[in-house]
Amino acid sequence: MRSFLGQWTVFLFAGFFLSFLPSSSQTLNGPARVPGQVRDVSVLKSDHGAQAPRGISFGVGWPYVGVRDYFDGELGAEFRFAAQDGVHLFQGRGYWSFARQGPFDILTGAEVGYFGFNTMNADNTFRVSGHGWEAGPFVGVDYQFGQRFSLLFDVTMPVIVPSWQEVTLSDVQWVINGGVYFYPF
């Protein structure tokens, strides 16, 4: 129980820290938005004058591949597939890029995924197979470099619920994700 409380404490501290970002009238993206104002959301300009691409991107991380699409300058979704050591994961993620400073996007969101496993146990004494679900919030940074690339780094704390042979468990773990994304369009 102590580990679980420690993990939530760190996650809540991160949320508390992010609450000190500038208010909506002082956003990192520039002046506050005016209702009804039309803006170009296909690209965002960084402080360096480079165009930060938005739209569909293809990502490669360890050990996943993904397709991500930002619908506008702030909201996006991604489908991921990951596989390693007899475990495979199909995952959907929702993104909200709420602040921008230079080439850095600060983002948060939620993920949900279905996984299957067919692997040996830690002692290599018997085979374990089954399936399960995972879901959780995440917070991260997306660094735009060049015209068509970005590096994503995020930390998530999903609830993982595997089941096999009519046995169901539940656990909360820290997961660190990193990947490179390419914007072809």
N, C-alpha and C positions, 0 to 999 in steps of 0.2 A: 504494500500500500504506500510506503514511503516513496518508492520510485515513481509511482503514478502521480502522487502529489507534487513531487519535485519537477516532473515533466510539465505538468499543468502550470506550475508556478513560473517556469521559464517562458512558456508560451504566453501567459498573461502579461509577464514583464515586457515581452516583445510588443504586444499590443499596446501596453501603456506607453512605451517608448515611441511607437508610431503615432500615438495620439498627440504628440508635441510637434508634429509637422505643421507647417503654416495653415491657417484657417482657409476656408474657401475663397475669401477675399484676397488672400495672399498666396495663391497656389504656386507651386514650383513650375507649372506650365505657363505662367504669365498672369495677366490680369484676370479677374473673375469673369465668368461667362455671363453674357447678357441674354435673358430669355428671348428666343426668336432669332438670335444671331446665327447666321450661317457660317460655318467654318469648314475648311478643307481637312477631312479626317483621313485622307489616304496616306499622308505622311506627316510626321512631326519633325520640326526643326530643332536640332540640338544647339547648344551655345557655340559650337564650332562651325556652324553653317552646313553641316552634313545632313543629308536627309535620312531619317530613321525609317526604314521601310515598314509598312503595315500591310496586312492582307494574309494570304496563305503562305505558310512556311513549312519546310520539312526539317525535322530535327533528329539528331543522333546523340544519344547519351549512353551512360553505362548502367545497365545493359538494355536500353530501350531504343525504339524508333517511334517517331510521332509526326502527326500532321496537325498544324495549329493554324487557326484563322482568327485574326482580329477583325471584328465586325465594324468597329470604328476605332478611334484613337484610345479607347479605354477598355472595352469589353471584348473578350475572346473566348474561344473554346479549343480544346485539343483532344485528339484520340491518340492513345499510346498503346503499343504492344511491347512487352518485355519478356525475355526468356533467359533462364540461366539455371544450370544444375538441376534439371527436371522440374522446374517451376515456370509456369507461364502466366502472364497477367494481361488482361484487356482492361484499359482504364480510360475514363473520361474525366476531363478537367475543365473547370470554368475559371477564367482569369479576369481580374479587375486591376488595371494599371492606373493607380490613383495619384501618382506623383512622378515628375520627370525632372532630373537635374543633369544637364549636359547630355551625354550619351547613355545615362542610366535611367531605367524605368524601375520604380519601386512598385511591386505588385503583390496581390494576395488573391486568394480564391479557395475553391474546394475541389476535392477529387472523390471519385467513387470508382471501384474496380471489382472485377470478378477474376479469381485466379484458380488454377488447378495445380496439383503437384503429384509427382510420381518419382520419388527419390529414396535414397537410403537414409536411415536415421543418422544422428551425429556419430554413433559408435560403429557404423557400417555393419550392424548385426541383423537388421531386417528392413524390408521395403515399406515405405509409408506412402499412401496415395489418398487423394481426396480433392476437395475444392473448398472455396470460401469467398468471402466478401471483405472489402476494405473500404473505408471512407474517412475523410478527415480534411481539416483546413491546412493551408500552407501560406507562407510568406516568402518573398524572394526578390531578387534583382535580375533584370535583363539588361545586359550591356550591349549596345549597338556599336558595331565597328564596320568600317567600309560602307558600301552602299547596300549590300545584300546579306550581311551576316549579323548574328547576335549570339552572345553567350548567356545562357540561363543558369542561375544558381538559386535553388530554393530549399527550404527546410519544411518538412511536414510532420505531423504527428497523427498518423491514421490509426483508427481502431481496426484491428485485424481479427477476423472471425473465421478460422479454418474449421472444417469438419471432415471426419473420416470414420468409417465403420460405426455410424450412429453416435460418435463422440464429437461434441462441439466445444471449442475453447474460445477465449477472447483475450486479446492483449493489446496494449498501446505501446508503440515503438517510435523512436525518432528515425526519420528517413531523410537523407541528404541527396538531392538530385542535382545533376549538372549536365548540360548538353550544349551543342552547337546547332544553330538554326540557320537555314538558308532560305532566302526570299527570292524565288525565281521570277516573279512578275513585278 
